[in-house]
Amino acid sequence: MGAEQVSLANETLQVNLSLPSGLLTITDLRSGTVWRQDLPTRMARSGSKWGAVATQPVPDRKRIRLQ
């Protein structure tokens, strides 16, 4: 099964999600600025903690505000 891309867009932003990798790309259509998620340095399945997910809050200064 090949990779699939899911997209969502409005006049300001375009959001692309690649499946099954989950890589996220956001494009500001006004300025052409593109944000891409960093590629993982290792696969989640490569260690003994396969399936474990660690989460942490995102500081306000790093949040993107949409209006």
QUIMO-V986827 format. One record per pair of residues at least 24 apart in sequence whose C-alpha atoms are under 6 Angstrom apart, sorted by the first residue. I is the first residue (numbers start at 1). GAP is how many residues later the second one is. D is the distance in whole Angstrom. If there is no record, write none. Layout:
<<I & GAP & D> <I & GAP & D>>
//
This chain:
none
//
